[in-house]
Amino acid sequence: MLHPLKITSTLADETRFSIYQYMLQEKDSFSVQNIADKFQIHPNVARLHLTKLNEIDVITSEYEKTGKGGRPGRKYKAVTNGIALTFPQRNYEELLSWVLEIIIELGEDANTIGKKICYKKGVEQIQSILSKRQRDKALISFDERVEIITEASSLIGYVPVILDKPEGKTIRFAVYNCPFHSQIEKHASLVCDLHESFLKGQFEYLFDVQEFAQIDSMIESCKYCTYRIDI
């Protein structure tokens, strides 16, 4: 098992962390030259960053077979499940699996209670950010509301796009880094219901939401989970 300090020190480099975030978001394979061009760095520097990320198992690498002869190049891709750090070691993933199975066994009433709690947690997270900023929700602008919702899940990956329509504004965003990916295969429907309730809590606390709709889902083989929020 990798030592937590090796992981944290590797991701402490700002450029390296930005490369990792970019690879997570794009969900594609990249060559050293691809990364060098994107971040405007020398290929040798890009190779070093990719090697370091590969060493802590947040990305994978394999040789690309081109069929053209010569030495094959490496392709790198972000690992979907990511990594979890606790000091000292704690097994929260297994606990989460147990809780989800308990909810399923208890049936629809437990599911309803779970969604209610997750909605409340979404509200509380936004309230915490407003408190730290010493901001009054009633006095902040629309742009600051969007900034807050983005800050709330920078690692999960909200990518908001604001569309102006005659009837009002629409926010579209994509979750490119599902925080519960490890549980999706066994408990997809429940996990998505709970996470969506959490997101609704965040958005409905900040905006006058008319409709909150999921457009695409990773469990249906889409690249991202995408949502449309009419306000």
C-alpha positions, 0 to 999 in steps of 0.5 A: 500500500502506498504511503499517504505522504507519498501521495500528498507530496506528489499531488502538492505540485500545482501543475501536476495536480492540474494535469490530474484534474484535466485527465479526470475531466476528459476521461481520455488517454493522453500521450506525453506530447498531448500533455506538454502541448496542453500545459505549455511545458517541455515534453520531458517535464510532462513525462516527469509529471505523468510518471509521478502520477503513475507511481501513486496509481491515480493514472495508468499507462500502457504502450500504444500499438500503432502498427508502424514499427519503431518504439511504441509510445506510452498513453496515460489515463486517469483511474476512475476510482481514484484514491482515498486518504485517511490518517490513521487508516479507516475503511469508509468505503466498506462502511458505505457499502454496508449502509447502502445495503441496509437502506435497500433492505429497509425499503422505500421508507429508508430511501425516502429518509436517505434522500431527505438527509442528503438534501439537508446535507447539500443545504448545509454545505452551501451554508458553511461556505457562505458562513466562511465568506461572511456573506448573506445569501439574500445579498449575493449576486447571481455570479457569486452564487454560481461561484459558490456552487462551483467551489462546493464541488471543485474536485467532483467537477461541476462545469457550469454553463449559463444559458439566457432564455426569454423565460429565465436562465438555465444552468447546465453542468457536468459531474465528471468525477463521480465521488461514489463511483466505487459503489455505482456497479452494485447500487447504481439507482440508490447512489444516484438518487441520494447524490441527486438529492444532495445536489438539489439541496445545494442548488435549491438553497442558492437559486429559485429552481423551477426544474432540476433534470438529469440529461445524461448519466454515467451508468448509461455509458455516458461520459459525464452525468449532466444536469439542467437547472431552470431558474 
